[in-house]
Amino acid sequence: MKQEWQEDLAQYKKKFLNTSLADKKKEGITWYPIQIKKAKIGMGERLLVEIEKLDQSQNSAFQSGKSVAFFSTQDGYSSQDSRINGVINQVKKDTMIVTLKADELPDWMDSSRLGVDLLFDEASYREMEFALKKVISSEDLRLKELKEILLGDQKPTFSEKRREKSPLLNDSQNQACEKIANAKDVAIIHGPPGTGKTTTLIQAITEAVEYGLSILVSAPSNAAVDLLVEKLTDAGISTLRLGHPARVEEKILNQTMDAKTAHHESYRDLTKLRKEIDHYLKLAKQYKRNFGPEERRQRKLLFEEVGRIREAAKHLEEYISFDIFQKTQVFASTLVGASSHHLRGMTFDVIFIDEAAQGLEAATWIPILKAKKVVFAGDHLQLPPTIKSYEAAKEGLAVTLMEKVIQRKSQVAELLQVQYRMKAEIMGFSNEYFYGENYRQLKIPSSISLKMSRFWSGSTPLAQDIQIGRKRKV
């Protein structure tokens, strides 16, 4: 893991750090000079700034969700004193909205020589390192059991309860849901392309909700998490999407903590407190650097009042958060996002990890730290995780935790067997090339085959049984 961290950092330094300001502007990784158009307190007591670049001929590599750092080149400010970090909410052609990691704008941000850089974000690597240390120490008894089961030192256990089949699922999908329901430790939905993996996963989550279980759903990417949240919301399940709003797709923003806070019945009172904070901050900032003892005392009193109101706002926000949590049936986050402070101290009856075959093992352990039971969904014979260090990949980083579990405990995995997406000839080639010939049969329903044949060629090929196997792709 450290090799990957070091390689990623080295590539960042090569591209970003060892270049002049002019070259960074040319590369689009720095906006300079910029001006602040406006600043306001947003949801979650976050300080938002809208900036505009003054040199509109510059390229731009800035994207929503990226971490940035503001800086000033004005004389009188050291490089340490004049840097402040943030996360990009929105980028347009020449403007950008950023959430700052600060309570108020520092004086140096009034400078006419202000700029903003893209940052290398080490937070994900630190969370992965922390998770691995927790797994290795295994002080928690349930975590120790799960580690031994997932890594092959102990057998997983199952109950033998019969589950009523859903008419919305095919036989293999129903079998997968039954395996999930009966698993006490771990279960896997192995879903090759077009076999309805997400549909099966949503059904399994829905059934777990009906049993009153506490649930966290997770995935390696924000896009995969957002898709799950969208499907769960459509199914009428109260879902809370954790993570920075800047990293969440617009269509599910209503499921985020900030949006649910804004729609809460007590939010109006919180807004009043925030307006008071803004009012007293503006009064305090009327006192410039050079002022006498009386002005200094007034400024101090105003900032003390700001502190008192902030404390009241904090308590009210904690109450709103508690109320939202009580009404939430499913929590959702990325793998790294499962380390969110919102989930601190929480454990879940079941953790569902989608696209598990694309998640680094170290990242996959982050939500598992909070799990009593784990359900993986994915296909280790499709896209592997993205790895920048060739040496780290060679030494095993390319093998995901889901793949390790399948290799060591095949009885926990259920293969989805009906193909809904592609034409038989296309599926036949991909199965033979990527999967081999000695696994179960993967079928195309005749109705699907007919629809696809009309789309592709107007012919009507017969539905075929196609053999797929364990052989890993070259």
C-alpha positions in Angstrom: 0.0 0.0 0.0 2.8 2.4 0.8 4.4 1.7 -2.6 1.2 2.9 -4.3 1.0 5.9 -2.0 4.6 6.9 -2.8 4.1 6.4 -6.5 1.0 8.5 -6.6 2.7 11.2 -4.6 5.8 11.0 -6.9 3.6 11.5 -10.0 1.9 14.4 -8.4 5.2 16.1 -7.5 6.6 15.5 -11.0 3.6 17.1 -12.6 2.6 19.8 -10.1 5.3 20.8 -7.7 8.5 21.1 -9.7 7.2 23.7 -12.1 7.0 27.4 -12.1 3.8 29.4 -11.5 3.7 30.2 -15.3 4.0 26.5 -16.2 1.3 25.5 -13.7 -1.0 28.1 -15.2 -0.3 26.7 -18.6 -1.0 23.2 -17.4 -4.3 24.4 -15.9 -3.5 23.3 -12.4 -3.3 26.8 -11.0 -5.6 29.8 -11.4 -3.7 33.0 -10.9 -4.6 35.8 -10.4 -8.1 35.4 -9.0 -10.6 37.5 -7.2 -13.3 36.6 -4.6 -16.7 37.5 -5.9 -18.6 36.6 -2.7 -18.4 34.5 0.5 -21.2 33.1 2.6 -22.0 30.5 5.3 -23.6 27.4 3.7 -25.2 24.2 5.0 -23.2 22.5 7.7 -21.7 25.8 8.9 -19.4 25.6 5.9 -17.7 28.7 4.5 -18.3 29.0 0.7 -16.4 31.3 -1.6 -17.1 32.1 -5.2 -13.9 33.0 -7.1 -13.2 34.2 -10.7 -10.0 33.9 -12.6 -8.8 37.2 -14.1 -6.7 35.7 -16.8 -9.4 34.0 -18.9 -7.0 32.6 -21.4 -5.8 30.0 -18.8 -6.5 26.3 -19.2 -8.2 24.5 -16.4 -7.9 21.0 -14.9 -10.1 21.8 -11.9 -13.1 19.5 -11.3 -15.9 19.2 -8.7 -14.8 17.3 -5.6 -11.1 18.0 -6.0 -9.0 19.4 -3.1 -7.4 22.9 -3.6 -5.3 25.4 -1.7 -5.5 29.1 -1.9 -2.3 31.2 -1.7 -1.1 34.7 -1.9 2.1 36.1 -3.5 1.7 39.5 -1.8 4.7 40.8 0.1 4.4 40.5 3.9 2.8 37.0 3.9 4.9 33.9 4.4 4.1 30.8 2.4 2.9 29.0 5.6 0.6 31.9 6.7 -1.0 32.5 3.4 -2.4 29.0 2.4 -5.8 27.7 3.1 -7.4 24.4 1.8 -10.8 23.7 0.5 -12.9 21.4 -1.7 -14.4 22.4 -5.1 -18.2 22.4 -5.2 -18.7 23.6 -8.7 -16.6 24.8 -11.7 -17.7 26.8 -14.6 -15.6 28.3 -17.4 -14.1 31.2 -15.4 -15.6 30.8 -12.0 -15.5 28.3 -9.2 -17.3 27.7 -5.9 -15.1 26.3 -3.1 -15.9 25.1 0.4 -13.1 26.4 2.7 -11.8 24.5 5.7 -11.9 27.6 7.8 -14.4 29.5 10.0 -13.7 32.9 8.3 -11.7 34.4 5.5 -8.2 35.3 6.6 -7.0 38.9 5.9 -4.6 37.9 3.2 -7.4 36.6 1.0 -8.3 40.3 0.4 -5.0 40.4 -1.6 -5.0 41.3 -5.3 -2.3 38.7 -5.8 -4.4 35.6 -4.9 -4.3 32.2 -6.6 -5.5 28.6 -6.1 -3.7 25.3 -6.7 -4.9 21.7 -7.1 -3.7 19.6 -4.2 -2.6 16.0 -3.7 -5.0 14.5 -1.3 -3.4 12.1 1.1 -6.5 11.6 3.3 -7.6 8.4 1.4 -4.2 6.8 1.9 -4.2 7.7 5.6 -7.6 6.2 6.1 -6.5 3.0 4.3 -3.4 2.8 6.4 -5.4 3.3 9.6 -7.9 0.5 8.6 -5.1 -2.0 7.9 -3.5 -1.3 11.3 -6.9 -1.9 13.0 -7.4 -5.2 11.0 -3.8 -6.3 11.9 -4.3 -5.6 15.6 -7.8 -7.1 15.6 -8.7 -5.8 19.1 -12.4 -6.0 18.2 -13.6 -9.7 18.5 -16.0 -9.5 15.6 -13.4 -7.8 13.4 -11.0 -10.6 14.3 -13.5 -13.3 13.3 -14.3 -11.6 10.0 -10.6 -11.2 9.2 -10.0 -14.9 9.8 -13.1 -15.8 7.7 -12.3 -13.5 4.8 -8.7 -14.5 4.7 -9.4 -18.2 4.8 -8.4 -19.2 8.3 -11.9 -19.9 9.5 -15.0 -21.3 7.7 -18.1 -19.0 7.2 -21.4 -20.1 8.7 -24.9 -20.2 7.3 -28.4 -20.8 8.6 -30.9 -22.8 6.6 -34.0 -20.6 6.5 -36.3 -20.8 3.5 -36.9 -17.4 1.8 -39.9 -16.7 -0.3 -38.9 -16.1 -3.9 -39.4 -12.7 -5.4 -41.4 -12.8 -8.7 -39.2 -9.8 -9.9 -36.1 -12.0 -9.9 -34.9 -15.0 -11.9 -33.9 -18.3 -10.2 -30.2 -17.5 -9.8 -31.0 -14.0 -8.5 -33.4 -15.5 -5.9 -30.7 -18.0 -4.9 -28.2 -15.1 -4.4 -30.7 -13.3 -2.2 -31.3 -16.5 -0.2 -27.6 -17.0 0.3 -27.3 -13.4 1.5 -30.2 -13.8 4.0 -28.7 -17.1 5.4 -25.1 -15.9 5.6 -23.9 -15.1 9.1 -20.5 -13.8 8.0 -20.0 -13.2 4.3 -21.8 -13.7 1.0 -21.0 -12.7 -2.6 -23.1 -11.9 -5.6 -20.9 -12.7 -8.6 -22.5 -10.8 -11.4 -20.9 -11.0 -14.9 -21.9 -8.1 -17.3 -25.7 -7.8 -17.9 -26.8 -10.3 -15.3 -28.8 -7.9 -13.1 -26.3 -7.6 -10.2 -27.6 -4.2 -9.1 -31.2 -5.4 -9.3 -30.3 -8.4 -7.1 -28.4 -6.2 -4.7 -31.2 -3.7 -4.3 -33.6 -6.6 -3.6 -31.3 -8.1 -0.9 -31.0 -4.6 0.7 -34.7 -4.1 0.6 -35.3 -7.5 2.4 -32.7 -6.6 5.0 -34.5 -3.3 5.7 -37.8 -5.2 6.1 -36.1 -7.3 8.8 -35.1 -4.1 10.6 -31.4 -4.5 10.1 -29.0 -1.6 10.3 -27.3 -1.2 6.9 -24.4 0.6 5.2 -24.0 0.4 1.4 -20.6 1.3 -0.1 -18.6 1.2 -3.3 -15.2 2.3 -4.5 -16.5 5.3 -6.6 -18.9 8.1 -6.0 -20.8 7.2 -9.2 -21.4 3.6 -8.0 -22.7 4.8 -4.6 -24.9 7.4 -6.3 -26.5 4.8 -8.5 -27.3 2.6 -5.4 -28.8 5.6 -3.6 -30.9 6.5 -6.6 -32.2 2.9 -6.9 -32.9 2.6 -3.1 -34.7 6.0 -3.1 -36.9 4.9 -6.0 -37.7 1.7 -4.0 -39.0 3.9 -1.2 -36.1 3.3 1.2 -35.0 6.3 3.3 -31.3 6.6 2.4 -28.7 9.0 3.6 -25.8 9.7 1.2 -22.7 10.6 3.2 -19.8 12.5 1.7 -19.0 16.0 0.6 -21.9 17.5 -1.5 -19.4 18.6 -4.1 -18.7 14.9 -4.8 -22.3 13.8 -5.1 -24.4 13.8 -8.4 -26.9 16.6 -8.6 -29.9 14.3 -9.0 -29.4 12.7 -5.5 -28.3 15.8 -3.6 -31.6 15.7 -1.7 -30.4 12.5 0.0 -27.2 14.2 1.4 -26.8 15.3 5.0 -26.7 18.9 4.1 -29.9 18.8 2.0 -31.8 16.8 4.7 -30.6 19.3 7.3 -31.9 22.2 5.1 -35.3 20.5 4.8 -35.6 19.8 8.6 -38.3 21.5 10.6 -35.7 23.1 12.9 -33.5 24.4 10.1 -35.2 27.8 10.2 -33.9 28.3 13.8 -30.4 27.2 12.6 -30.6 29.8 9.8 -31.4 32.5 12.2 -28.3 31.6 14.3 -26.1 31.6 11.2 -27.4 35.1 10.2 -26.5 36.3 13.6 -23.0 34.9 13.2 -22.6 36.7 9.9 -23.9 39.9 11.4 -21.4 39.9 14.3 -18.5 38.9 12.1 -19.1 41.8 9.8 -19.2 44.2 12.9 -16.0 42.7 14.2 -14.2 43.1 10.8 -15.0 46.8 10.8 -12.1 47.1 13.2 -8.9 47.1 11.1 -5.4 46.3 12.1 -4.5 49.6 13.7 -7.0 50.5 16.4 -6.9 51.4 20.1 -7.7 49.5 23.3 -11.4 50.3 23.2 -11.8 49.0 19.7 -9.8 46.0 20.5 -12.0 45.2 23.5 -15.2 45.7 21.3 -13.7 43.3 18.6 -13.0 40.7 21.3 -16.5 41.0 22.7 -18.0 40.6 19.2 -15.9 37.4 18.6 -16.9 36.0 21.9 -20.5 36.5 20.9 -19.8 34.8 17.7 -18.3 31.9 19.7 -21.4 31.6 21.9 -23.8 31.6 18.9 -21.7 29.1 17.1 -21.9 26.8 20.1 -25.7 27.1 20.1 -25.8 26.4 16.4 -23.6 23.3 16.9 -26.0 21.9 19.5 -29.0 22.5 17.3 -27.2 20.9 14.3 -26.4 17.9 16.5 -30.1 17.5 17.3 -31.0 17.7 13.6 -28.4 15.1 12.7 -29.6 12.8 15.4 -33.2 13.1 14.2 -32.1 12.5 10.5 -30.2 9.4 11.6 -33.2 8.0 13.4 -35.3 8.2 10.2 -32.6 6.7 8.0 -32.9 3.1 6.9 -29.8 2.8 4.8 -26.5 4.8 5.0 -24.4 5.1 1.9 -20.8 6.1 1.3 -17.7 5.4 -0.7 -15.2 2.9 0.8 -13.0 5.7 2.1 -16.1 7.8 3.0 -17.1 5.1 5.5 -14.5 6.7 7.8 -16.8 9.8 8.0 -17.1 11.4 11.4 -20.9 11.0 11.0 -20.4 7.2 11.4 -18.0 7.3 14.3 -18.7 4.6 16.8 -21.5 3.0 14.7 -21.7 -0.7 13.7 -24.0 -2.2 11.1 -25.7 -5.6 11.0 -24.9 -5.8 7.3 -22.5 -3.9 5.0 -23.1 -4.2 1.2 -20.1 -3.4 -1.0 -20.9 -3.0 -4.6 -18.3 -3.1 -7.4 -16.2 -4.8 -4.8 -13.8 -6.2 -7.5 -12.7 -2.7 -8.3 -11.8 -1.6 -4.7 -8.3 -1.8 -3.3 -8.2 -4.3 -0.4 -7.0 -1.6 2.0 -10.0 0.6 1.1 -12.4 -2.3 1.4 -11.5 -2.9 5.0 -12.6 0.6 6.0 -16.4 -0.1 6.0 -15.7 -3.7 7.2 -14.4 -2.2 10.5 -18.0 -1.4 11.2 -19.6 -4.6 10.0 -21.2 -7.7 11.7 -21.7 -9.2 8.3 -20.4 -8.4 4.8 -21.9 -8.8 1.4 -19.8 -8.3 -1.7 -21.2 -7.7 -5.2 -19.1 -7.5 -8.4 -17.1 -9.5 -10.9 -13.4 -10.1 -10.4 -13.1 -11.1 -14.1 -13.9 -7.6 -15.3 -12.1 -4.3 -14.5 -9.5 -4.5 -11.8 -8.8 -1.6 -9.4 -6.8 1.3 -10.7 -3.2 1.0 -9.5 -0.4 3.4 -10.3 2.6 1.5 -9.0 3.6 -1.5 -11.2 5.6 -3.0 -8.3 2.7 -2.7 -5.9 0.4 -4.5 -8.4 3.0 -7.2 -8.9 3.3 -7.8 -5.2 -0.5 -8.4 -4.8 -2.2 -5.0 -4.6 -4.1 -5.8 -7.8 -5.9 -8.8 -6.1 -9.0 -7.5 -4.3 -10.5 -8.8 -1.1 -13.5 -10.1 -2.9 -11.3 -12.1 -5.3 -9.4 -13.6 -2.3 -12.7 -14.6 -0.7 -13.9 -16.3 -3.9 -10.6 -18.1 -4.4 -10.6 -19.4 -0.8 -14.3 -19.8 0.0 -16.2 -20.5 -3.2 -19.3 -21.6 -1.4 -20.1 -18.1 -0.3 -20.5 -16.9 -3.9 -23.6 -17.2 -6.0 -23.2 -16.7 -9.8 -26.0 -14.9 -11.6 -26.8 -16.9 -14.7 -29.2 -15.1 -16.9 -27.7 -12.5 -19.4 -30.0 -9.5 -20.2 -27.7 -7.1 -22.0 -25.9 -8.4 -25.0 -26.4 -10.5 -28.1 -25.6 -14.2 -27.9 -22.7 -14.0 -30.3 -21.1 -11.1 -28.5 -21.6 -12.8 -25.1 -20.2 -16.1 -26.5 -16.9 -14.5 -27.5 -16.5 -12.6 -24.2 -17.3 -15.7 -22.1 -14.9 -17.9 -24.0 -12.1 -15.3 -24.0 -12.4 -14.0 -20.4 -14.1 -16.7 -18.4 -13.1 -20.0 -20.0 -15.3 -23.1 -20.5 -15.7 -24.9 -17.2 -18.0 -22.9 -15.0 -21.8 -22.8 -14.9 -24.1 -22.0 -17.9 -25.0 -18.4 -18.5 -28.3 -18.1 -20.4 -30.1 -15.5 -22.5 -33.9 -15.5 -22.1 -35.5 -15.9 -25.5 -37.5 -12.7 -25.1 -34.3 -10.7 -24.5 -32.6 -12.5 -27.4 -35.4 -11.5 -29.7 -35.3 -7.9 -28.6 -31.5 -7.7 -29.1 -31.6 -9.5 -32.4 -34.0 -6.9 -33.8 -31.8 -4.1 -32.5 -28.6 -5.5 -34.0 -29.5 -7.2 -37.2 -33.2 -7.9 -37.6 -32.6 -11.7 -37.2 -33.9 -13.9 -34.4 -31.1 -16.0 -33.0 -32.0 -18.8 -30.7 -31.3 -18.4 -27.0 -28.1 -20.2 -26.1 -26.5 -21.7 -23.1 -22.9 -20.2 -22.9 -20.3 -21.8 -20.7 -18.3 -19.4 -18.5 -15.5 -20.3 -16.2 -13.0 -19.3 -13.5 -10.1 -18.5 -15.9 -8.8 -15.0 -15.2 -8.5 -12.7 -18.1 -5.1 -12.2 -19.7 
